Amino acid sequence: MRITQYTDHTIRLLLYLGSNQEDFKKIEDIADHYIISSNHLRKVMRHFHRWDIRKQDGVL
C-alpha cells in the first residue's frame, strides 16, 4: 500500500511532536531531523491550525 507524501509528512510530524513532549522546535529543525522539505511541513502545520489541532496539556 502506498501513501501520499502529504500523509507521510503528517505522520512524521505527529510522531515527532508526540515523542518530544517538553520542547517545541522550529519547523526547520523537524525538517532537518527527517530530511524533508520545511515548506511541506509548513503546509501540514497550516492544516493543523485550520483544524484546531494543537499541543495542550501533553496531548496533541
C-alpha positions in Angstrom: 0.0 0.0 0.0 1.3 3.5 -0.9 0.6 6.7 1.0 0.9 10.2 -0.3 3.8 12.4 0.5 1.5 14.7 2.5 0.3 11.8 4.6 3.9 10.7 5.2 4.9 14.1 6.4 1.8 14.4 8.6 2.6 11.1 10.3 6.2 12.0 10.8 5.2 15.4 12.3 2.7 13.8 14.7 5.3 11.2 15.8 7.9 13.9 16.4 5.5 16.1 18.4 4.3 13.1 20.4 7.8 12.0 21.3 9.1 15.4 22.2 6.6 16.5 24.7 8.6 19.1 26.6 10.3 21.2 23.9 8.8 23.0 20.9 11.1 23.1 17.8 11.2 25.2 14.7 9.8 23.6 11.6 13.3 23.8 10.1 14.7 21.6 12.9 12.0 19.0 12.4 12.5 19.1 8.6 16.3 18.6 9.2 15.6 15.7 11.5 13.6 13.8 8.9 15.4 15.2 5.9 12.2 16.6 4.3 11.1 20.0 3.0 10.3 22.6 5.6 7.7 24.1 3.1 5.8 20.8 3.1 5.8 20.7 6.9 4.5 24.3 7.0 1.6 23.1 4.8 0.8 20.4 7.3 1.1 22.8 10.2 -1.3 25.2 8.5 -3.8 22.4 8.2 -3.3 21.5 11.9 -4.1 25.1 12.7 -7.1 25.2 10.5 -8.5 22.0 12.1 -7.7 23.5 15.5 -5.2 20.7 16.3 -2.6 21.8 18.8 -0.5 20.5 21.6 -2.1 21.2 25.0 -1.5 19.6 28.4 0.8 16.9 27.0 -1.9 15.8 24.4 -1.6 16.6 20.8 
